[in-house]
Amino acid sequence: MFLQKISYFIIGIALSFTQVIGQNTNYNLTKNNIFLTKYVQNDLVNYASIKLNVKELNELLINLDNLNLGNGNYKKALLINQYNLYVIKQLVDNYPTQSPQKITDFFTKKFIAKGKNKISLNDVENQIRDEYKDPRIHFVLVCGALGCPPITQFAYDGNNLENQLNQQTKLALNNPAFIKVNPEKKQVLLSEIFKWYEKDFIINHKNVIGFINKYREKPLNTSYSTDYYTYNWGINSISLENKTQQADNIDNSQKLNKLNSTQDYTPSLLYAKGQWEYKFFNNLYSQTKGFTSDGNKENLSNRSSYLTSINQLTVGVTSRFSIGLDFWVKSVRIDDLTSSPINLLSFSGGEKSRTALTNLGLKVKVQPFKNIKQLSIQSVLLFPIAPDQQGLNNNKPYLSEDSYLSITQIFYDQTITKKLQLFLQIAPWIYMKKKAVNGNRFNISTPADVFLSYFATDRITFYIQQGYWPNFGSNGINSWFRQEGLGAKYQILKGKLETETSYTRFSMGANTGAGATYNLGLRYISL
């Protein structure tokens, strides 16, 4: 251990020897270099070790907070060092974590001392961008994610900053993992950095490719089409003390990159700020039998089919809070026993069929516990839109309750293995009738579901479902049913567009239908 510390010191001195000469500030680049040499290996940061001895990092930050930044390249270099160290500070304070995006307000929290005020990481970045208008800074500012250009084992120095900026820019733009060229498709895939900061790169260039080719050893073919691969927000962490933990961290980071993978975005997880999801889910329920009060099946005189089309838009506000909008469209058809449930999809009129926009609502979704990422609560309040949905006065079949509907869903998922995942949902439904019926204005249901998912590939998921749905009245449970089902999901566009189909049947119950559901959905996520 003693020899290891000596080696860190010697390497740091070597890196800093020429840098401290002529430096017109009191910032100790030697200590910064020793720190980075000690804790950065193969472009990854050993956050676990820093957390065990955070004093070193805190001393560097105190030095920065009390620093006269100077001007020109000296100021520019020190702002870069400040940004990179404060990223490390936030990740160390919240370690272990899978991603900077898992930390609330990671980039917008004002916690960096600036005189009598506090500023955020975004403030530091934007100060550098606005003051220097140098797109090369995007290859030296490291946000703590694997999608960033790699963190270096040296600090940035005003005396040598031009060489350092050019060196890191060339390394990034000639890295085939950062600029992905596919000659067969005549396509270039770029980091989303070039999309988010496009204006920075075209200040002195016709387009982004023009800037990139300035630093490429082999210029990109300007006739190729360009697109963006999804940014990898997995943490750039390493653990030297525990090789198994190191492998797990890297695996988790790769898994986060598949947040691209809709498999990872279960209903339990929230989107980060600016990310959003649109979901369109169709549930067709049809019955020709029902359960009596003692649980026996009985034949009905007709086939009743009900379609519920649910449209949901959810937008991330912070990593632990989202808002959204729901609207529901419903259809009903009463038909003869020999008919098919699919007949409902003709949406024909008449006395035994109707379709309407039934509900519109606002929702919120929260992650109540910072350290339990897989637990979330979603609540939506739906307002009745269509008149007389129960068909009491319009001679139309029952479509839905004429009620305000509050649905609070509690989601939790648990990874069993890399291929298996358990998902649980409890969701109280509270109906508040517009008009009291027999003196009663409220109905309550408390459905609970368990899903076991198997990830056959990165794009294909199979699952089995078990659900129990009790409905409560004045005397306790007045009706209930149990359902089982099978389903599958497939990513049509990896990381973007997913389709889902499933089938369930009502196997047991009382005072309720004994039918089956046929389900089809689409989900689009924008990360």
VOGU-3710 file (C-alpha; in Angstrom, 3 decimals, decimal comma):
1> mflqkisyfi> 0,000/0,000/0,000  2,908/2,362/0,832  4,561/1,721/-2,547  1,220/2,269/-4,276  0,819/5,691/-2,627  4,379/6,625/-3,580  3,685/5,670/-7,189  0,545/7,834/-7,261  2,553/10,768/-5,950  5,387/10,336/-8,472
11> igialsftqv> 2,982/10,032/-11,418  1,091/13,110/-10,262  4,298/15,131/-9,941  5,341/14,064/-13,430  2,028/15,138/-14,930  2,058/18,480/-13,122  5,725/19,491/-13,339  5,414/21,589/-16,452  1,867/22,685/-15,648  2,524/24,561/-12,403
21> igqntnynlt> 5,236/26,706/-13,994  3,738/30,070/-14,949  0,333/29,297/-13,397  -1,067/32,619/-12,202  -3,559/31,146/-9,728  -3,178/29,403/-6,394  -4,894/26,189/-7,521  -2,875/23,067/-6,762  -2,809/21,125/-10,021  -0,373/18,643/-8,501
31> knnifltkyv> -2,955/17,455/-5,959  -5,632/17,341/-8,655  -3,418/15,188/-10,872  -2,515/12,853/-8,016  -6,221/12,477/-7,202  -7,205/11,637/-10,791  -4,253/9,299/-11,306  -5,187/7,452/-8,141  -8,913/7,038/-8,784  -9,275/6,922/-12,601
41> qndlvnyasi> -8,435/3,763/-14,527  -9,355/2,835/-18,085  -11,677/5,866/-18,362  -13,653/4,767/-15,260  -13,792/6,295/-11,781  -13,408/4,338/-8,553  -16,263/6,060/-6,695  -16,337/3,392/-3,992  -12,731/4,134/-2,980  -13,256/7,904/-3,059
51> klnvkelnel> -16,258/7,493/-0,769  -14,027/5,741/1,791  -11,635/8,698/1,829  -13,671/11,678/0,641  -11,357/14,156/2,425  -9,049/14,310/-0,613  -11,894/15,337/-2,898  -13,323/17,834/-0,414  -9,953/19,563/-0,039  -9,707/20,014/-3,813
61> linldnlnlg> -13,220/21,460/-3,929  -12,582/23,866/-1,040  -9,526/25,082/-2,936  -11,650/25,632/-6,045  -14,456/27,421/-4,188  -12,053/29,975/-2,747  -10,137/30,451/-5,979  -9,461/33,588/-8,002  -10,035/32,090/-11,413  -7,902/34,599/-13,302
71> ngnykkalli> -8,801/34,991/-16,960  -8,370/33,480/-20,404  -7,242/29,871/-20,600  -6,413/29,741/-16,868  -10,016/30,488/-15,974  -11,303/28,173/-18,684  -9,157/25,265/-17,456  -10,168/25,724/-13,854  -13,877/25,859/-14,718  -13,468/22,533/-16,557
81> nqynlyvikq> -11,726/21,038/-13,509  -14,441/22,437/-11,261  -17,197/20,845/-13,347  -15,532/17,431/-13,485  -14,753/17,324/-9,758  -18,237/18,404/-8,725  -19,720/15,687/-10,939  -17,561/13,202/-9,040  -18,647/14,790/-5,738  -22,354/14,317/-6,481
91> lvdnyptqsp> -21,885/10,732/-7,599  -19,743/9,900/-4,558  -22,353/11,422/-2,217  -25,060/9,230/-3,782  -22,965/6,126/-4,444  -23,858/3,356/-5,140  -26,051/4,541/-7,986  -26,569/3,314/-11,532  -26,651/6,658/-13,305  -26,435/10,444/-12,845
101> qkitdfftkk> -30,043/10,484/-14,020  -31,034/8,459/-10,962  -30,039/11,432/-8,771  -32,715/14,098/-8,417  -31,814/17,417/-10,094  -28,266/16,187/-10,720  -27,462/18,936/-13,239  -29,784/21,685/-11,975  -29,253/21,541/-8,182  -27,513/24,711/-6,980
111> fiakgknkis> -24,829/23,443/-4,608  -21,539/24,865/-5,924  -20,277/27,912/-4,029  -19,816/31,080/-6,090  -19,224/34,007/-3,797  -22,286/34,339/-1,616  -24,434/32,378/-4,095  -24,802/28,776/-5,216  -24,711/27,567/-8,804  -25,407/24,252/-10,565
121> lndvenqird> -23,424/22,020/-12,897  -25,521/23,379/-15,758  -24,551/26,901/-14,705  -20,849/26,027/-14,849  -21,206/24,352/-18,245  -23,225/27,216/-19,698  -20,734/29,772/-18,350  -17,943/28,011/-20,263  -20,086/27,686/-23,402  -21,251/31,304/-23,366
131> eykdprihfv> -17,905/32,853/-22,438  -15,600/30,855/-24,727  -17,859/29,499/-27,478  -15,460/26,585/-27,915  -17,159/23,324/-28,958  -14,091/21,343/-27,878  -15,188/21,696/-24,250  -17,821/19,000/-24,921  -14,973/16,480/-25,103  -13,440/17,423/-21,752
141> lvcgalgcpp> -16,526/18,033/-19,588  -17,392/14,615/-18,132  -20,957/14,176/-16,812  -20,272/10,886/-15,017  -21,931/8,694/-17,664  -20,481/6,163/-20,094  -21,881/8,174/-23,002  -19,556/11,079/-22,133  -16,109/11,368/-23,633  -13,755/9,593/-21,202
151> itqfaydgnn> -12,440/11,213/-18,049  -8,665/11,750/-18,028  -6,014/10,969/-15,414  -4,867/14,585/-15,501  -6,362/17,963/-14,680  -6,643/20,737/-17,257  -4,017/23,484/-17,177  -4,149/26,989/-18,606  -0,552/26,743/-19,840  -1,258/23,672/-21,942
161> lenqlnqqtk> -5,022/23,873/-22,467  -4,997/24,239/-26,264  -2,993/21,048/-26,665  -5,199/19,224/-24,140  -8,427/20,332/-25,840  -7,187/19,314/-29,275  -5,902/16,001/-27,958  -9,185/15,016/-26,280  -11,278/16,193/-29,228  -9,214/14,124/-31,669
171> lalnnpafik> -9,384/11,075/-29,400  -13,179/11,290/-29,245  -13,829/12,021/-32,905  -11,530/9,224/-34,105  -13,003/6,681/-31,685  -15,185/4,219/-33,696  -17,373/3,700/-30,619  -18,106/7,432/-30,449  -18,459/8,121/-34,190  -19,990/4,987/-35,713
181> vnpekkqvll> -19,519/4,646/-39,453  -21,435/2,019/-41,436  -20,168/1,988/-45,055  -22,670/-0,709/-46,083  -25,622/1,472/-45,100  -23,757/4,663/-46,022  -24,649/5,979/-42,585  -22,902/7,761/-39,725  -24,264/7,429/-36,184  -23,339/10,285/-33,857
191> seifkwyekd> -23,506/10,777/-30,115  -26,566/12,745/-29,025  -24,112/15,389/-27,776  -24,089/16,644/-31,366  -27,885/16,924/-31,347  -28,188/18,626/-27,957  -25,434/21,175/-28,670  -25,669/21,456/-32,449  -25,460/25,270/-32,354  -22,068/25,064/-30,629
201> fiinhknvig> -20,589/22,900/-33,378  -21,773/24,939/-36,369  -20,581/28,359/-35,168  -17,641/28,284/-37,574  -18,666/25,322/-39,697  -21,333/24,628/-42,281  -22,653/21,651/-40,312  -21,714/19,163/-37,578  -19,890/16,882/-40,035  -17,727/19,824/-41,067
211> finkyrekpl> -16,616/20,291/-37,454  -15,964/16,561/-36,975  -13,890/16,237/-40,151  -11,589/19,007/-38,956  -10,283/16,575/-36,310  -10,713/13,229/-38,096  -7,729/11,299/-39,427  -10,062/9,851/-42,032  -12,796/12,391/-42,851  -16,398/11,246/-42,883
221> ntsystdyyt> -18,066/10,855/-46,260  -20,343/13,885/-46,552  -22,769/11,956/-48,775  -23,593/9,529/-45,931  -26,809/9,981/-43,972  -26,496/10,866/-40,273  -28,462/9,789/-37,239  -27,936/9,548/-33,465  -27,468/6,512/-31,271  -28,995/6,606/-27,797
231> ynwginsisl> -26,855/8,176/-25,099  -25,524/5,770/-22,482  -26,430/7,220/-19,079  -24,905/4,332/-17,105  -22,404/5,524/-14,481  -18,697/5,453/-15,431  -17,750/3,591/-12,262  -15,177/0,973/-11,293  -14,512/-0,873/-8,042  -10,948/-2,040/-7,503
241> enktqqadni> -11,647/-3,599/-4,121  -14,249/-6,018/-5,366  -13,929/-7,433/-8,879  -17,392/-8,945/-8,729  -18,869/-5,575/-7,855  -16,895/-4,044/-10,714  -18,439/-6,498/-13,171  -21,892/-5,807/-11,746  -21,392/-2,052/-12,083  -20,382/-2,383/-15,712
251> dnsqklnkln> -23,289/-4,724/-16,362  -25,685/-2,251/-14,719  -24,262/0,540/-16,857  -24,752/-1,509/-19,994  -28,251/-2,348/-18,832  -28,994/1,349/-18,375  -27,889/1,910/-21,924  -30,724/-0,399/-22,858  -33,141/1,983/-21,295  -33,212/2,090/-24,872
261> stqdytpsll> -34,572/-1,248/-23,932  -38,220/-0,937/-23,062  -37,652/-4,072/-21,000  -35,887/-1,927/-18,423  -38,567/0,746/-18,378  -41,143/-1,137/-16,357  -44,095/0,851/-14,957  -42,149/1,054/-11,680  -39,459/3,335/-13,116  -39,819/7,033/-13,835
271> yakgqweykf> -38,461/8,957/-16,778  -35,866/11,680/-16,347  -36,604/15,335/-17,009  -37,723/15,864/-20,598  -38,177/12,174/-21,374  -41,681/11,029/-22,214  -43,841/8,040/-23,053  -47,028/7,576/-25,069  -48,990/4,381/-24,519  -52,041/3,164/-26,434
281> fnnlysqtkg> -53,597/0,060/-24,873  -56,749/-1,762/-26,019  -58,639/-4,208/-23,798  -61,475/-6,205/-25,382  -63,526/-8,124/-22,824  -66,247/-10,519/-23,953  -68,578/-12,852/-22,040  -71,325/-15,391/-22,642  -71,260/-16,763/-19,084  -71,238/-15,313/-15,604
291> ftsdgnkenl> -70,448/-16,332/-12,029  -73,307/-16,618/-9,568  -73,053/-15,432/-5,954  -71,857/-18,910/-4,910  -69,160/-19,026/-7,627  -70,875/-21,318/-10,138  -70,885/-20,540/-13,836  -74,189/-19,870/-15,566  -75,040/-19,288/-19,209  -76,162/-15,822/-20,230
301> snrssyltsi> -78,764/-15,001/-22,856  -76,393/-13,027/-25,088  -72,786/-12,088/-25,735  -71,644/-8,823/-24,159  -68,425/-7,302/-25,458  -66,665/-4,200/-24,133  -63,649/-2,409/-25,596  -61,600/0,062/-23,559  -58,971/2,056/-25,461  -56,651/3,868/-23,053
311> nqltvgvtsr> -54,362/6,646/-24,287  -51,674/7,789/-21,856  -49,013/10,483/-22,174  -46,407/10,711/-19,378  -43,620/13,309/-19,183  -40,682/13,370/-16,764  -40,392/16,576/-14,712  -37,582/15,327/-12,478  -36,109/11,858/-12,055  -38,626/11,266/-9,236
321> fsigldfwvk> -41,702/13,112/-10,499  -43,748/12,869/-13,697  -47,033/14,296/-14,938  -49,403/13,008/-17,572  -52,703/13,042/-19,410  -55,121/10,124/-19,959  -58,162/9,786/-22,168  -60,315/6,697/-22,487  -62,586/5,636/-25,345  -65,074/2,809/-24,772
331> svriddltss> -67,346/0,685/-26,942  -70,035/-1,874/-26,134  -71,967/-4,364/-28,234  -74,722/-6,746/-27,102  -74,956/-9,625/-29,574  -76,294/-13,148/-29,924  -74,452/-16,064/-28,343  -73,015/-17,366/-31,618  -71,420/-14,051/-32,558  -67,714/-13,253/-32,369
341> pinllsfsgg> -66,155/-10,728/-29,970  -64,508/-9,162/-33,010  -67,921/-7,957/-34,211  -67,555/-5,129/-31,724  -64,758/-3,681/-33,861  -67,253/-2,808/-36,608  -68,417/0,023/-34,312  -71,877/-0,128/-35,826  -74,694/1,926/-34,376  -78,094/0,835/-33,171
351> eksrtaltnl> -79,778/0,195/-29,880  -77,339/-2,506/-28,801  -74,076/-0,789/-29,592  -72,390/2,511/-28,753  -68,953/4,157/-28,695  -67,885/7,292/-26,844  -65,014/9,245/-25,356  -65,850/8,392/-21,758  -63,080/9,805/-19,562  -60,391/12,458/-19,543
361> glkvkvqpfk> -57,941/12,871/-16,694  -54,715/14,236/-15,240  -52,155/12,122/-13,447  -48,978/12,368/-11,416  -46,332/9,753/-10,761  -43,774/9,840/-7,959  -40,906/7,798/-6,604  -41,504/8,160/-2,844  -38,237/6,655/-1,638  -34,971/7,838/-3,150
371> nikqlsiqsv> -33,171/4,555/-2,503  -35,962/2,285/-3,771  -35,938/2,978/-7,501  -38,296/0,111/-8,335  -41,174/1,424/-6,203  -43,439/4,146/-7,551  -46,955/5,484/-7,115  -49,130/6,769/-9,933  -52,445/8,535/-9,375  -54,947/9,665/-12,005
381> llfpiapdqq> -58,294/11,440/-11,638  -60,609/10,728/-14,568  -63,586/12,947/-15,350  -66,685/11,527/-17,098  -67,160/13,106/-20,521  -69,958/11,230/-22,325  -73,495/11,704/-20,958  -75,561/8,875/-19,447  -72,848/6,235/-19,772  -74,897/3,774/-17,723
391> glnnnkpyls> -77,733/3,956/-20,266  -80,399/4,840/-17,717  -82,195/7,396/-19,896  -81,037/6,953/-23,499  -82,098/3,343/-24,192  -78,472/2,469/-24,913  -76,528/-0,436/-23,389  -74,376/0,114/-20,323  -71,031/1,570/-21,343  -69,381/2,706/-18,123
401> edsylsitqi> -70,037/4,282/-14,741  -71,286/7,874/-14,666  -68,639/8,617/-12,086  -65,469/10,473/-11,345  -62,806/7,814/-11,098  -59,662/7,936/-8,977  -57,060/5,242/-9,676  -53,937/5,006/-7,522  -51,445/2,408/-8,719  -48,559/1,186/-6,584
411> fydqtitkkl> -45,866/-0,422/-8,740  -42,921/-2,556/-7,694  -40,587/-4,804/-9,651  -37,869/-7,168/-8,529  -35,139/-8,629/-10,734  -34,729/-12,369/-10,094  -32,068/-13,138/-12,713  -30,873/-11,388/-15,862  -33,703/-13,132/-17,725  -36,478/-13,123/-15,094
421> qlflqiapwi> -38,282/-10,245/-13,427  -41,233/-10,084/-11,039  -43,654/-7,161/-11,233  -46,369/-6,358/-8,675  -49,241/-3,898/-8,847  -51,926/-2,870/-6,344  -54,407/-0,316/-7,637  -57,381/0,981/-5,615  -60,177/2,301/-7,859  -62,631/4,738/-6,270
431> ymkkkavngn> -65,800/5,613/-8,183  -67,511/8,861/-7,115  -70,939/8,798/-8,737  -72,332/12,002/-10,203  -75,675/11,065/-8,677  -76,285/8,848/-5,687  -77,883/5,443/-6,397  -79,899/4,079/-3,453  -78,150/6,620/-1,259  -74,687/5,391/-2,281
441> rfnistpadv> -72,213/7,591/-4,142  -69,013/5,541/-3,826  -67,821/2,189/-5,137  -64,352/0,823/-4,375  -62,299/-1,874/-6,055  -58,789/-2,996/-5,108  -57,296/-5,051/-7,951  -53,902/-6,661/-7,474  -51,739/-8,245/-10,174  -48,526/-10,265/-10,351
451> flsyfatdri> -46,499/-10,587/-13,561  -43,509/-12,860/-14,138  -41,524/-11,745/-17,191  -38,958/-13,697/-19,189  -36,599/-11,692/-21,409  -36,043/-14,074/-24,293  -33,905/-11,522/-26,178  -33,156/-7,816/-25,916  -36,327/-7,206/-27,936  -38,703/-10,004/-26,961
461> tfyiqqgywp> -40,409/-10,507/-23,588  -42,884/-13,190/-22,544  -44,918/-12,997/-19,333  -47,556/-14,765/-17,292  -50,127/-12,879/-15,244  -52,229/-13,587/-12,167  -54,837/-11,076/-10,960  -57,479/-10,716/-8,270  -60,152/-7,999/-8,442  -62,572/-7,514/-5,514
471> nfgsnginsw> -65,385/-4,939/-5,582  -66,609/-3,576/-2,255  -70,099/-2,556/-1,218  -71,867/-1,667/2,002  -71,607/-5,282/3,214  -67,977/-5,879/2,243  -66,970/-7,686/-0,967  -70,078/-7,871/-3,155  -68,327/-9,262/-6,257  -64,901/-10,489/-7,312
481> frqeglgaky> -63,024/-12,373/-9,998  -59,661/-14,018/-10,540  -57,917/-13,979/-13,907  -54,869/-15,639/-15,457  -53,125/-14,684/-18,642  -50,217/-14,928/-21,054  -48,591/-12,098/-22,963  -45,671/-11,032/-25,120  -43,892/-7,798/-25,979  -41,740/-6,984/-28,981
491> qilkgklete> -39,623/-3,903/-29,692  -40,458/-2,852/-33,247  -37,914/-0,044/-33,037  -35,336/-0,967/-30,437  -35,509/1,372/-27,517  -38,342/3,394/-29,055  -41,461/1,535/-30,143  -42,888/-1,562/-28,482  -45,970/-3,624/-29,175  -47,731/-5,877/-26,653
501> tsytrfsmga> -50,381/-8,550/-26,920  -51,969/-10,720/-24,239  -54,906/-12,970/-23,411  -56,552/-13,521/-20,025  -59,537/-15,498/-18,798  -61,676/-15,115/-15,703  -61,285/-18,465/-13,960  -63,149/-17,847/-10,713  -65,524/-15,248/-9,314  -68,824/-14,266/-7,785
511> ntgagatynl> -71,539/-11,923/-9,057  -69,456/-11,062/-12,083  -68,785/-12,096/-15,663  -66,896/-15,243/-16,620  -65,373/-14,011/-19,853  -61,952/-13,404/-21,373  -59,887/-10,429/-22,510  -57,958/-9,875/-25,729  -55,372/-7,118/-25,424  -53,201/-5,182/-27,839
521> glryisl> -51,004/-2,185/-27,081  -48,316/0,115/-28,423  -45,792/2,127/-26,451  -43,401/4,802/-27,688  -40,673/6,235/-25,456  -38,510/9,268/-26,132  -35,288/9,342/-24,091
//
